[in-house]
Amino acid sequence: MKKAIISIVCIVALVLIAYHSFRKEIWEINRIELKEAVLEAQTGQVELSKITPFEWDRMYSFAPYAPKDEIYAIVGYEWDPDISETVSEGMNQIVFMKDDEVVCYVYGYPENNGFGFYIEQNDDPSEYATVLYKKDQPVFELMEMDGVVYLIRK
């Protein structure tokens, strides 16, 4: 009887571990859906909220080399302990927020992601992020270059 209980407990524990290991976080799911929406959108000007398939109220575009601790401080919490600082000016580090929760995270080279953002950063080098608010209805130019779709905001 004892062996059966121990076996059941072990099986349940393994199932829970497997579930948590393979479960995608909401920001990962929304990144995939955002990519699909961006790739389906027509080139030209578009209001960002018209192509985002999730709810958001603000978006942060982090400057190259922004320290991880500063990113967490600006966002307000450590949503994923494994994020990295960008290692190049050509990389994206974009965080969409809704009600103080991360709902989408875009990281990496646009060439690797299939899409990317180009947002002019603040001139102040002490500022680590440019923030855009959905209520301001930010408009981007969608442009396709070499198989990559860019959302450009100057």
GUDO-595912 format. One record per residue: residue in three letters; x, y, z of N, C-alpha, C in turn. Coordinates in nm, 3 decimals. Layout:
REM residues N
R     r       n_u       n_v       n_w      ca_u      ca_v      ca_w       c_u       c_v       c_w
R   ALA         X         Y         Z         X         Y         Z         X         Y         Z
...
REM end
This chain:
REM residues 154
R     r       n_u       n_v       n_w      ca_u      ca_v      ca_w       c_u       c_v       c_w
R   MET     0.082    -0.120     0.000     0.000     0.000     0.000     0.086     0.126     0.000
R   LYS     0.192     0.121     0.084     0.281     0.236     0.093     0.350     0.262    -0.040
R   LYS     0.392     0.155    -0.108     0.459     0.170    -0.238     0.364     0.231    -0.340
R   ALA     0.239     0.194    -0.336     0.140     0.249    -0.431     0.122     0.399    -0.408
R   ILE     0.114     0.441    -0.283     0.099     0.583    -0.251     0.222     0.661    -0.296
R   ILE     0.339     0.608    -0.268     0.463     0.673    -0.309     0.469     0.683    -0.462
R   SER     0.429     0.577    -0.530     0.429     0.578    -0.677     0.333     0.684    -0.730
R   ILE     0.216     0.694    -0.673     0.118     0.794    -0.717     0.171     0.935    -0.693
R   VAL     0.228     0.959    -0.577     0.284     1.090    -0.546     0.395     1.126    -0.644
R   CYS     0.480     1.031    -0.676     0.589     1.055    -0.772     0.534     1.086    -0.911
R   ILE     0.434     1.013    -0.954     0.374     1.036    -1.086     0.311     1.175    -1.093
R   VAL     0.237     1.212    -0.988     0.174     1.345    -0.984     0.282     1.453    -0.987
R   ALA     0.388     1.434    -0.912     0.497     1.532    -0.909     0.561     1.545    -1.047
R   LEU     0.585     1.434    -1.114     0.643     1.438    -1.248     0.551     1.507    -1.349
R   VAL     0.422     1.481    -1.338     0.325     1.547    -1.428     0.327     1.698    -1.404
R   LEU     0.328     1.739    -1.280     0.331     1.883    -1.249     0.460     1.949    -1.298
R   ILE     0.570     1.882    -1.280     0.699     1.936    -1.329     0.696     1.947    -1.481
R   ALA     0.649     1.844    -1.548     0.641     1.847    -1.695     0.548     1.958    -1.742
R   TYR     0.434     1.975    -1.676     0.339     2.080    -1.713     0.404     2.218    -1.704
R   HIS     0.473     2.245    -1.594     0.536     2.375    -1.576     0.654     2.395    -1.670
R   SER     0.720     2.288    -1.708     0.835     2.298    -1.798     0.793     2.332    -1.940
R   PHE     0.680     2.278    -1.984     0.638     2.296    -2.123     0.534     2.407    -2.141
R   ARG     0.480     2.457    -2.032     0.379     2.562    -2.038     0.444     2.693    -2.083
R   LYS     0.383     2.758    -2.178     0.432     2.888    -2.223     0.367     2.997    -2.139
R   GLU     0.446     3.097    -2.109     0.396     3.212    -2.036     0.314     3.299    -2.130
R   ILE     0.227     3.382    -2.075     0.140     3.466    -2.156     0.221     3.559    -2.247
R   TRP     0.335     3.609    -2.199     0.414     3.700    -2.282     0.477     3.627    -2.401
R   GLU     0.502     3.497    -2.388     0.553     3.419    -2.501     0.443     3.392    -2.603
R   ILE     0.327     3.356    -2.554     0.212     3.330    -2.643     0.178     3.457    -2.721
R   ASN     0.172     3.570    -2.651     0.137     3.696    -2.717     0.245     3.741    -2.816
R   ARG     0.372     3.709    -2.789     0.478     3.742    -2.886     0.455     3.667    -3.017
R   ILE     0.420     3.542    -3.006     0.393     3.461    -3.125     0.273     3.517    -3.201
R   GLU     0.168     3.552    -3.129     0.049     3.609    -3.194     0.078     3.746    -3.253
R   LEU     0.161     3.826    -3.186     0.199     3.957    -3.240     0.278     3.940    -3.369
R   LYS     0.369     3.845    -3.371     0.446     3.819    -3.493     0.353     3.784    -3.608
R   GLU     0.258     3.696    -3.585     0.163     3.659    -3.691     0.084     3.780    -3.739
R   ALA     0.039     3.864    -3.646    -0.038     3.983    -3.683     0.046     4.082    -3.762
R   VAL     0.170     4.101    -3.721     0.259     4.195    -3.792     0.287     4.143    -3.933
R   LEU     0.316     4.015    -3.945     0.347     3.959    -4.077     0.227     3.960    -4.171
R   GLU     0.106     3.958    -4.116    -0.015     3.964    -4.198    -0.058     4.106    -4.233
R   ALA    -0.007     4.204    -4.160    -0.049     4.343    -4.180     0.004     4.397    -4.313
R   GLN    -0.067     4.496    -4.364    -0.024     4.563    -4.486     0.085     4.663    -4.453
R   THR     0.180     4.681    -4.544     0.282     4.782    -4.523     0.216     4.919    -4.529
R   GLY     0.282     5.016    -4.471     0.229     5.152    -4.462     0.208     5.189    -4.317
R   GLN     0.137     5.296    -4.293     0.116     5.342    -4.156     0.005     5.262    -4.089
R   VAL     0.028     5.231    -3.961    -0.071     5.155    -3.885    -0.064     5.199    -3.739
R   GLU    -0.181     5.210    -3.679    -0.187     5.235    -3.536    -0.154     5.104    -3.465
R   LEU    -0.059     5.108    -3.374    -0.010     4.986    -3.311    -0.122     4.905    -3.245
R   SER    -0.215     4.971    -3.181    -0.322     4.897    -3.112    -0.413     4.822    -3.209
R   LYS    -0.411     4.859    -3.338    -0.496     4.791    -3.437    -0.440     4.654    -3.477
R   ILE    -0.310     4.633    -3.454    -0.251     4.505    -3.493    -0.204     4.420    -3.375
R   THR    -0.215     4.472    -3.254    -0.176     4.391    -3.139    -0.293     4.303    -3.098
R   PRO    -0.274     4.172    -3.098    -0.384     4.079    -3.069    -0.404     4.054    -2.919
R   PHE    -0.363     4.148    -2.836    -0.378     4.136    -2.692    -0.399     4.277    -2.636
R   GLU    -0.450     4.284    -2.516    -0.471     4.413    -2.450    -0.341     4.461    -2.387
R   TRP    -0.317     4.591    -2.398    -0.200     4.652    -2.337    -0.231     4.798    -2.309
R   ASP    -0.157     4.857    -2.216    -0.176     4.999    -2.190    -0.049     5.081    -2.207
R   ARG     0.066     5.015    -2.202     0.192     5.085    -2.230     0.294     4.985    -2.284
R   MET     0.390     5.040    -2.356     0.494     4.958    -2.417     0.628     5.025    -2.388
R   TYR     0.725     4.947    -2.347     0.860     4.997    -2.324     0.953     4.944    -2.433
R   SER     1.032     5.033    -2.488     1.140     4.994    -2.577     1.269     5.028    -2.503
R   PHE     1.343     4.925    -2.466     1.464     4.947    -2.387     1.584     4.974    -2.476
R   ALA     1.665     5.068    -2.432     1.785     5.107    -2.504     1.885     4.991    -2.506
R   PRO     1.970     4.988    -2.609     2.074     4.884    -2.611     2.157     4.888    -2.484
R   TYR     2.191     4.772    -2.437     2.277     4.754    -2.319     2.211     4.796    -2.188
R   ALA     2.080     4.821    -2.187     2.013     4.856    -2.062     2.034     4.742    -1.962
R   PRO     2.081     4.774    -1.843     2.105     4.668    -1.744     1.976     4.597    -1.704
R   LYS     1.988     4.469    -1.682     1.873     4.386    -1.645     1.803     4.441    -1.521
R   ASP     1.878     4.485    -1.422     1.820     4.540    -1.300     1.737     4.664    -1.328
R   GLU     1.782     4.747    -1.422     1.707     4.867    -1.459     1.578     4.830    -1.531
R   ILE     1.585     4.729    -1.615     1.465     4.683    -1.686     1.360     4.637    -1.585
R   TYR     1.401     4.555    -1.490     1.308     4.507    -1.388     1.254     4.623    -1.304
R   ALA     1.339     4.720    -1.273     1.294     4.835    -1.193     1.189     4.917    -1.269
R   ILE     1.211     4.937    -1.399     1.116     5.014    -1.479     0.985     4.938    -1.495
R   VAL     0.993     4.810    -1.523     0.873     4.727    -1.541     0.799     4.713    -1.407
R   GLY     0.873     4.705    -1.299     0.811     4.698    -1.167     0.823     4.564    -1.098
R   TYR     0.872     4.464    -1.169     0.894     4.334    -1.107     0.976     4.246    -1.201
R   GLU     1.027     4.136    -1.146     1.109     4.041    -1.221     1.018     3.933    -1.275
R   TRP     0.966     3.954    -1.397     0.870     3.859    -1.454     0.937     3.734    -1.506
R   ASP     1.063     3.742    -1.543     1.136     3.627    -1.595     1.282     3.644    -1.555
R   PRO     1.333     3.560    -1.469     1.471     3.579    -1.421     1.577     3.553    -1.528
R   ASP     1.536     3.504    -1.644     1.633     3.467    -1.747     1.649     3.569    -1.858
R   ILE     1.594     3.691    -1.844     1.612     3.787    -1.952     1.758     3.828    -1.959
R   SER     1.798     3.882    -2.073     1.935     3.926    -2.093     1.936     4.070    -2.141
R   GLU     2.047     4.137    -2.117     2.066     4.268    -2.176     2.092     4.249    -2.325
R   THR     2.053     4.347    -2.405     2.086     4.337    -2.547     2.237     4.358    -2.561
R   VAL     2.296     4.294    -2.660     2.440     4.300    -2.680     2.477     4.377    -2.807
R   SER     2.376     4.443    -2.867     2.399     4.513    -2.992     2.289     4.618    -3.011
R   GLU     2.322     4.723    -3.085     2.221     4.825    -3.116     2.112     4.769    -3.206
R   GLY     2.136     4.660    -3.274     2.038     4.604    -3.366     1.935     4.513    -3.302
R   MET     1.943     4.493    -3.172     1.852     4.402    -3.104     1.733     4.477    -3.046
R   ASN     1.623     4.405    -3.028     1.504     4.460    -2.963     1.491     4.406    -2.821
R   GLN     1.442     4.491    -2.735     1.400     4.452    -2.601     1.273     4.534    -2.574
R   ILE     1.159     4.473    -2.607     1.029     4.540    -2.603     0.940     4.469    -2.501
R   VAL     0.877     4.548    -2.414     0.787     4.491    -2.314     0.653     4.564    -2.322
R   PHE     0.547     4.487    -2.344     0.411     4.541    -2.340     0.354     4.509    -2.203
R   MET     0.285     4.607    -2.145     0.227     4.593    -2.012     0.076     4.615    -2.018
R   LYS     0.005     4.547    -1.930    -0.138     4.571    -1.909    -0.162     4.560    -1.759
R   ASP    -0.209     4.670    -1.700    -0.238     4.672    -1.556    -0.118     4.622    -1.474
R   ASP    -0.001     4.674    -1.506     0.123     4.644    -1.433     0.169     4.499    -1.444
R   GLU     0.125     4.429    -1.547     0.169     4.292    -1.574     0.229     4.287    -1.714
R   VAL     0.337     4.212    -1.731     0.395     4.192    -1.863     0.303     4.099    -1.941
R   VAL     0.260     4.146    -2.061     0.171     4.063    -2.144     0.236     4.024    -2.276
R   CYS     0.350     4.086    -2.309     0.422     4.048    -2.430     0.566     4.093    -2.417
R   TYR     0.658     4.006    -2.456     0.801     4.036    -2.446     0.867     3.996    -2.578
R   VAL     0.926     4.095    -2.644     0.996     4.073    -2.770     1.143     4.100    -2.747
R   TYR     1.226     3.999    -2.770     1.369     4.013    -2.746     1.446     3.950    -2.862
R   GLY     1.551     4.018    -2.904     1.641     3.959    -3.001     1.653     4.040    -3.129
R   TYR     1.724     3.981    -3.223     1.743     4.045    -3.353     1.618     4.028    -3.438
R   PRO     1.573     4.137    -3.502     1.456     4.124    -3.591     1.475     4.016    -3.697
R   GLU     1.597     4.000    -3.746     1.624     3.898    -3.849     1.595     3.758    -3.797
R   ASN     1.617     3.736    -3.669     1.589     3.605    -3.610     1.442     3.588    -3.575
R   ASN     1.376     3.699    -3.539     1.235     3.694    -3.499     1.139     3.701    -3.617
R   GLY     1.186     3.751    -3.731     1.099     3.769    -3.847     1.029     3.904    -3.848
R   PHE     1.038     3.976    -3.738     0.983     4.112    -3.727     1.059     4.185    -3.617
R   GLY     1.047     4.317    -3.620     1.116     4.393    -3.516     1.068     4.537    -3.512
R   PHE     1.110     4.604    -3.409     1.073     4.743    -3.387     1.195     4.832    -3.405
R   TYR     1.171     4.948    -3.461     1.273     5.053    -3.460     1.206     5.176    -3.401
R   ILE     1.249     5.212    -3.281     1.193     5.326    -3.210     1.309     5.414    -3.169
R   GLU     1.305     5.540    -3.212     1.411     5.632    -3.170     1.410     5.641    -3.019
R   GLN     1.527     5.626    -2.960     1.540     5.630    -2.815     1.553     5.774    -2.768
R   ASN     1.531     5.793    -2.639     1.552     5.924    -2.579     1.697     5.966    -2.598
R   ASP     1.721     6.095    -2.606     1.858     6.144    -2.621     1.936     6.136    -2.491
R   ASP     1.869     6.129    -2.380     1.933     6.125    -2.249     1.988     5.985    -2.223
R   PRO     2.121     5.969    -2.214     2.178     5.834    -2.194     2.142     5.771    -2.060
R   SER     2.092     5.850    -1.964     2.051     5.792    -1.836     1.911     5.731    -1.845
R   GLU     1.841     5.758    -1.954     1.708     5.700    -1.975     1.726     5.564    -2.042
R   TYR     1.678     5.461    -1.979     1.694     5.326    -2.033     1.579     5.282    -2.121
R   ALA     1.467     5.355    -2.116     1.350     5.309    -2.192     1.273     5.426    -2.251
R   THR     1.217     5.400    -2.367     1.118     5.489    -2.426     0.984     5.422    -2.401
R   VAL     0.889     5.499    -2.353     0.757     5.441    -2.323     0.653     5.502    -2.417
R   LEU     0.567     5.415    -2.468     0.455     5.457    -2.551     0.327     5.409    -2.483
R   TYR     0.224     5.493    -2.488     0.098     5.460    -2.425    -0.008     5.433    -2.530
R   LYS    -0.087     5.328    -2.510    -0.192     5.292    -2.604    -0.291     5.407    -2.622
R   LYS    -0.321     5.479    -2.513    -0.419     5.588    -2.520    -0.374     5.699    -2.614
R   ASP    -0.243     5.708    -2.641    -0.190     5.809    -2.734    -0.198     5.762    -2.879
R   GLN    -0.243     5.641    -2.901    -0.260     5.582    -3.034    -0.133     5.594    -3.119
R   PRO    -0.021     5.536    -3.071     0.104     5.547    -3.148     0.093     5.482    -3.286
R   VAL     0.147     5.553    -3.384     0.143     5.508    -3.523     0.284     5.466    -3.564
R   PHE     0.291     5.356    -3.636     0.417     5.304    -3.687     0.408     5.291    -3.838
R   GLU     0.523     5.296    -3.901     0.535     5.265    -4.044     0.578     5.120    -4.053
R   LEU     0.500     5.038    -4.122     0.537     4.899    -4.144     0.614     4.890    -4.275
R   MET     0.732     4.833    -4.268     0.816     4.822    -4.386     0.881     4.684    -4.389
R   GLU     0.877     4.622    -4.504     0.938     4.490    -4.519     1.072     4.506    -4.591
R   MET     1.178     4.451    -4.530     1.311     4.455    -4.591     1.377     4.319    -4.571
R   ASP     1.417     4.258    -4.681     1.487     4.129    -4.677     1.411     4.023    -4.596
R   GLY     1.279     4.019    -4.612     1.199     3.918    -4.546     1.166     3.946    -4.401
R   VAL     1.204     4.064    -4.351     1.176     4.101    -4.213     1.083     4.222    -4.214
R   VAL     0.978     4.217    -4.133     0.886     4.331    -4.123     0.927     4.415    -4.003
R   TYR     0.947     4.543    -4.028     0.986     4.638    -3.924     0.871     4.732    -3.895
R   LEU     0.852     4.760    -3.766     0.759     4.863    -3.723     0.847     4.981    -3.682
R   ILE     0.837     5.090    -3.756     0.929     5.203    -3.741     0.855     5.322    -3.683
R   ARG     0.911     5.378    -3.579     0.856     5.499    -3.518     0.970     5.596    -3.489
R   LYS     0.957     5.713    -3.548     1.062     5.815    -3.528     1.009     5.930    -3.447
REM end
